[in-house]
Amino acid sequence: MASERLYIVAYDIADQKRWRRVFKIMKGYGSWLQLSVFQCRLTARRRAELATRLEGIIHHAEDHVVLMDLGSVDQVAPRVESLGKTYASPERRAIVI
């Protein structure tokens, strides 16, 4: 089994149409945390696939996507401080397609 790493993906997309396309792609790869921020558990292959899909949508002079590698999912326990609305950590669950 391939090992997964935990990523925080944040993006700033200049065009609303491209933003919606990026959001739809991200929903297939991770858990939505807030407006343009996702938490993703990805193998190296899925991470490369995600980056390739995003590269095909964004405009490099106008948009910005950041993939922050937090480490192996088996060894990282993110500590989250939330101000304002209550924060609920995303749960890992199976999705049948």
C-alpha positions in Angstrom: 0.0 0.0 0.0 1.3 3.4 -0.9 2.0 5.8 2.0 -0.1 8.9 2.2 1.0 12.4 3.2 -1.1 15.2 4.7 -1.3 18.4 2.6 -3.0 21.7 3.2 -3.8 23.2 -0.2 -4.7 26.9 -0.4 -5.4 28.9 -3.6 -6.0 32.4 -4.8 -7.7 32.3 -8.2 -8.3 35.7 -10.0 -11.2 34.6 -12.2 -14.5 33.3 -10.7 -15.0 30.7 -13.4 -11.5 29.2 -12.9 -12.0 29.4 -9.1 -15.1 27.2 -9.5 -13.2 24.7 -11.6 -10.4 24.5 -9.1 -12.9 24.1 -6.2 -14.6 21.2 -8.0 -11.3 19.5 -8.6 -10.2 20.0 -5.0 -13.5 18.4 -3.7 -12.3 15.2 -5.3 -9.0 15.2 -3.5 -9.6 16.4 0.0 -11.8 17.9 2.7 -12.9 21.5 2.4 -11.8 23.5 5.4 -12.8 27.0 4.4 -13.3 29.2 1.3 -10.1 28.3 -0.7 -8.4 25.9 1.7 -8.5 22.0 1.6 -6.9 19.3 3.7 -5.8 16.3 1.6 -4.4 12.9 2.2 -2.5 12.0 -0.9 -0.1 9.4 -2.2 2.7 10.6 -4.4 0.8 9.6 -7.4 -2.4 11.4 -6.4 -0.4 14.5 -5.5 1.2 14.5 -8.9 -2.2 14.0 -10.5 -3.7 16.9 -8.6 -0.8 19.2 -9.5 -1.1 18.3 -13.2 -4.9 18.9 -13.2 -4.5 22.3 -11.5 -1.6 23.3 -13.8 -4.0 22.8 -16.7 -6.6 25.3 -15.3 -4.7 28.1 -13.5 -3.2 31.1 -15.3 0.3 31.4 -14.0 0.5 35.1 -14.2 -2.7 35.7 -12.2 -3.4 32.7 -10.0 -1.5 31.0 -7.1 -1.9 27.6 -5.5 0.1 26.4 -2.5 0.5 22.8 -1.5 1.9 22.5 2.0 3.3 19.0 2.9 2.8 18.4 6.6 4.3 14.9 6.5 3.2 11.3 6.7 -0.4 10.9 7.8 0.8 8.2 10.3 3.2 10.6 12.0 1.5 14.0 11.9 -1.3 15.2 14.2 -2.1 18.7 13.2 -2.9 21.1 16.0 -5.5 23.6 14.9 -6.5 26.8 16.7 -9.8 28.2 15.5 -11.0 31.7 16.1 -14.6 32.6 15.3 -16.7 29.7 14.0 -16.2 26.3 15.5 -13.7 24.1 13.7 -14.4 20.4 13.2 -11.5 18.3 12.0 -12.3 16.4 8.7 -13.0 12.7 9.3 -11.6 10.0 7.1 -14.3 7.9 5.6 -14.7 5.6 2.6 -16.5 6.9 -0.5 -18.0 4.3 -2.8 -18.0 5.4 -6.5 
